[in-house]
Amino acid sequence: FIGGLSAATGMVIVDTVALSTMVSNDLAMPLLLKFRVVRPGQRGDYGGVLLSVRRVTIVVIMVLGYIYFRVTDTTASLVSIGLISFAAVAQFAPAFLGGIYWKGGTRLGALAGLVGGFVVWAYTLPLAATHSIGGVPDSFLASGPWGIAWLRPYNLFNLTGMDPVSHSLFWSLFVNIGAYVGVSLLSRPSALEQSQASRFINAFTYAPEGDAVFLWRGTATVDDLRAMLERFLGASRTARLLTDYGRSRGVDWSATHLADAELVQHAERLLAGVMGTASARVAIASVVEEESLTIDEVLRMLDETSQVRAYSRQLEQRTRQLEQKSRELEAATAELRAANERLQELDRMKDDFISTVTHELRTPLTSIRAFSEILHDNPDLDVKRRVHFLDIILKESERLTRLINQVLDLAKLEAGAAEWNTTEVDLRVLVDESIVAASPMA
């Protein structure tokens, strides 16, 4: 019992404190600033106002929790109650994810999706859950309102085969996403919505690196920022936080009058932890004097931006041209390399051809020389042998002439000016002539 009591008490404390902080930071303080109940520019201790808002919020949350306990099924398990809550929280997912990844989403679309999703969720889960305590009659669940069967909470549009939580989650998200996308497409986003959508979607593109800050046009004094922080954080805590921050940056705030952009941003972060981001920005804006931009400055900035964009386009075009030239140069280099390889191959083939032709020419020349030497050295040879040797010399001369003509024909073939003539050759006669020509050298 003691363990269960302590666990339940701890859960209640953590939940109420967290919810009270969320309500005070994101609901109460923006409303108080909007209706000028709290004016950051005026003197006063607003820490007590924040504390009172959170205390009242805790009491309201406890009362609402007790009312929910009284009007719903007390026998329901904690898991079933948690699933109903999770189905409700899931209604924020379409607008949340759409705001991060889709520029076409609008404020009206997000509101329409949230309203439609929560209406379907409330109809199919919490309202139907009051049946066990008499909240709705049996006929409401069995036959639907006014006997319309396709409006039954647990079988909406006659969809069956799903448990109540899955059924509610499906239809609520279906209506939520449909309304969000449909209304966003039918409505035109304002300039502020377009700017915010661009900043959200391109957050990592334009976000500063590390602790860097954006360009800030404004002035603020250290004393004004210290006074603002003291109203919400207290004097002692403000002094300690500023001292620690100045020590980390190596700055003595007592010797500094004007605050830089980093100090303003740090002060805004400190206030955001107490009163929320939106309220902190409003509070800081009340003590910061922004420098207004004149029309000439705006036009000059636009002109510089146009020049930068034009230069960027020219640079991109030059880059594409250089890439094209680089590709053409690579192609030409590849062609030259291939041509060089072909020339080297042709040079090798030329050497082989010259070697072959030289060998073929040397054979008949050797025969002619050999038979000529025989005739020269033997003047007493009989006429028959002399005629035979002269006949061989004549045939080898014809063979030599034929080889030279073949070389010339090959040159014509390469030039493309050769004429083909086919003749019959007796292979036996050709072999006999070769044997006879080589017989004196054997």
QUIFENKA-V428217 format. One line per field, one symbol per residue. ss: DSSP state (h for helix, s for strand, l for the rest). psi: psi as a letter, one per 30 degrees, with the letter a starting at -180 (. if undefined). burial: b if it has 24 or more other ideal C-beta (glycine too) atoms within 12 Angstrom, else e. Layout:
ss = ???
psi = ???
burial = ???
This chain:
ss = lhhhhhhhhhhhhhhhhhhhhhhhhhhhhhhhhhllllllllllllhhhhhhhhhhhhhhhhhhhhhhhhhllllllhhhhhhhhhhhhhhhhhhhhhhhhlllllhhhhhhhhhhhhhhhhhhhhhhhhhhhllllhhhhhhlhhhlhhhlhhhhhhlllllhhhhhhhhhhhhhhhhhhhhhhhllllhhhhhhhhhhhlhhhhlllllllllllsslshhhhhhhhhhhhlhhhhhhhhhhhhhhhlllhhhllsllhhhhhhhhhhhhhhhlhhhhhhhhhlllssllllhhhhhhhhhhhhhhhhhhhhhhhhhhhhhhhhhhhhhhhhhhhhhhhhhhhhhhhhhhhhhhhhhhhhhhhhhhhhhhhhhhhlllllhhhhhhhhhhhhhhhhhhhhhhhhhhhhhhhhhlllllllllllhhhhhhhhhhhhhlll
psi = eeeeeeeeeeeeeeeeeeeeeeeeefeeeeeeeeggekjfflkljgeeeeeeeeeeeeeeeeeeeeeeeefljffkleeeeeeeeeeeefffeeeeeefefkffkleeeeeeeeeeeeeeeeefdeeffgefggeklefeeeflkggjeggkefhkhgklgkleeeeeeeeeeeeeeeeeeeeeeflkkleeeeeeeeeeehefegklkbglllkkjlkkleeeeeeeeefffleeeeeeeeeeeeeffhkjffgkekkleeeeeeeeeeeefegleeeeeeeefffkjkkkkleeeeeeeeeeeeeeeeeeeeeeeeeeeeeeeeeeeeeeeeeeeeeeeeeeeeeeeeeeeeeeeeeeefeeeeeeeeeeeeeefifgkleeeeeeeeeeeeeeeeeeeeeeeeeeeeeeeefgglkkkklkkjeeeeeeeeeeefeff.
burial = eeeeeeeeeeeeeeebeebbbebbbebbbbebbeeeebebeeeeebbebbeebbeebbeebeeeeeeeeeebeeeeeeeebebbeebbebbebbbeebbeebebbbbbbbebbbebbbbbbbbbbbbbbbbeeeebeeebbeebeeeeeebbbbbbeeeeeeebbebbbbbbbbbbbebbbebbeeeebeeebeeebeebeeeeeeeeeeeeeeeeebebebebbbbbbbbbbeeeebeebbeebbeeeeeebeeeeebbbbbbbbbbebbbebbbeebbbbbbebbbeeeeeeeeeeeeeeeeeeeeeeeeeeeeeeeeeeeeeeeeeeeeeeeeeeeeeeeeeeeeeeeeeeeeeeeebeebeebbebbeebbeeeeeeeeeeeeebeebbebbeebbeebeeeeeeeeeeeeeeeeeeeeeeeeeeeeebeeebeebee
